[in-house]
Amino acid sequence: MPAQAVPALLSRPAALGLAMLLLWLLQGCSPPVGSVGQPAFLRETQPTELSGPRPPQEVARCFTARASFPPLAEFDHEAGGQANFVYRLRLAGLWFEEIQIQPLPRGGSLAEVRLAPKLDDQWRRQFDAQRLSVLRQCMAH
């Protein structure tokens, strides 16, 4: 039977959401609690700012090559507005993580890091170990 003849049991977003939930449960994490939509995410999060001497493009290349990212991570290497690079993790209207890297006026980069406030301690530890520590290294070297 051709694949087109088999009815889809789940929509693509629902299937991705289920896959992500299973991945978190297999890693021993509690189900994720993100912020509902970008306005709430920006309102609820307290950004952490990091600065370093390297240009945003170099930081972004280093970060995407060396960090470990969850499935469904999004990258925009030519982001509009002030940011030259954006990494974010969101699913089905829930926002979990975002890092924006932009140039500083006198050279170097500024990274703004945001995490949804209701993420559990294990998620935060994994974020710190797999993404934030790598970002710090990439900003500095």
Secondary structure, 3 states (H helix, E strand, C coil): CCHHHCCCCCCHHHHHHHHHHHHHHHCCCCCCCCEECHHHHHHHCCCEEEEECCCHHHHHHHHHHHCCCCCCCEEECCCCCCCCEEEEEEECCEEEEEEEEEECCCCCEEEEEEECCCCCHHHHHHHHHHHHHHHHHHHHC
